Amino acid sequence: KCLVELKSVQVWSTAMNPETRTLLQVSIENAAEATQIFETLMGEAVEPRRAFIERNAQYVKNLDI
């Protein structure tokens, strides 16, 4: 869910409470590649997303459905 879809108590317990939240620093080494992957996965075109999933499905270790 998006944070805006959560109730305020859920936002506090999952994202804001320093006792329970987890913060991870993310560094992007190749911004152009990251942008392309983001647009493939989040864009409106279905076929590039399907192709990406089919190419990379063998590497999935955890799947949240």
VMD Tcl script that draws the C-alpha trace (Angstrom):
set ca {
  {0.00 0.00 0.00}
  {0.92 3.63 -0.42}
  {1.43 5.60 2.75}
  {-1.62 7.70 1.86}
  {-3.77 4.55 1.88}
  {-2.79 3.63 5.44}
  {-4.44 4.79 8.63}
  {-2.35 7.17 10.72}
  {-1.64 4.51 13.35}
  {-0.35 2.19 10.60}
  {1.88 4.93 9.18}
  {3.31 5.55 12.64}
  {4.02 1.89 13.37}
  {5.48 1.03 9.96}
  {7.24 4.18 8.76}
  {7.58 6.82 11.44}
  {8.27 5.09 14.77}
  {12.06 5.05 15.27}
  {11.70 1.96 17.47}
  {10.19 -0.20 14.71}
  {11.15 1.33 11.36}
  {14.09 0.25 9.24}
  {16.01 2.85 7.25}
  {18.27 1.74 4.41}
  {20.57 4.02 2.48}
  {20.29 3.48 -1.26}
  {22.96 4.54 -3.74}
  {22.37 4.55 -7.48}
  {25.53 3.99 -9.47}
  {23.97 4.29 -12.93}
  {21.08 6.77 -12.95}
  {20.27 6.24 -16.64}
  {19.94 2.47 -16.18}
  {17.89 2.92 -13.00}
  {15.55 5.32 -14.81}
  {15.09 2.88 -17.69}
  {14.30 -0.02 -15.35}
  {11.91 2.13 -13.31}
  {10.08 3.24 -16.45}
  {9.91 -0.37 -17.68}
  {8.44 -1.65 -14.42}
  {6.15 1.28 -13.59}
  {5.18 2.55 -17.04}
  {1.99 1.95 -19.00}
  {3.55 -0.34 -21.64}
  {2.85 -3.95 -20.68}
  {5.13 -5.85 -23.07}
  {8.49 -4.47 -21.81}
  {7.41 -5.21 -18.22}
  {6.34 -8.75 -19.15}
  {9.65 -9.35 -20.95}
  {11.62 -8.05 -17.93}
  {9.70 -10.34 -15.57}
  {10.16 -13.37 -17.84}
  {13.91 -12.69 -18.18}
  {14.42 -12.26 -14.44}
  {11.87 -14.63 -12.87}
  {14.52 -17.30 -12.33}
  {16.35 -15.00 -9.89}
  {13.39 -14.40 -7.55}
  {13.99 -15.66 -4.01}
  {11.14 -13.93 -2.17}
  {7.78 -13.10 -3.70}
  {5.05 -11.10 -1.97}
  {1.72 -11.67 -3.67}
}
mol new
graphics top color blue
foreach p $ca { graphics top sphere $p radius 0.5 }
foreach p [lrange $ca 0 end-1] q [lrange $ca 1 end] { graphics top cylinder $p $q radius 0.2 }
display resetview
